[in-house]
Amino acid sequence: MHRTTLPARNRSEHRYAGTHSPQRVGEAIAAVYARFSDARVHTYVPLLAERAVRDLLDAGGSVTPR
């Protein structure tokens, strides 16, 4: 996992400790970051990705990589 995903993973694992396993959180983060892999500008990717992970996990959606 890329070092920029670690803070998001730590926050997300803490936030979803009672509802989602660390593995599921990690899978969600990996899938969302993969969506941004071809972005031309990466400055805001961590913020956008963390928000997308939160939306995905709050909605109980499935994790499907692109």
Buried (B, 14 or more C-beta within 10 A) or exposed (E): EEEEBEEBBEBBBEBBEEEBEEEBBBBBBBBBBEBBEEEEEEEEBBEBBBEBBBEBBEEEEEBEEE
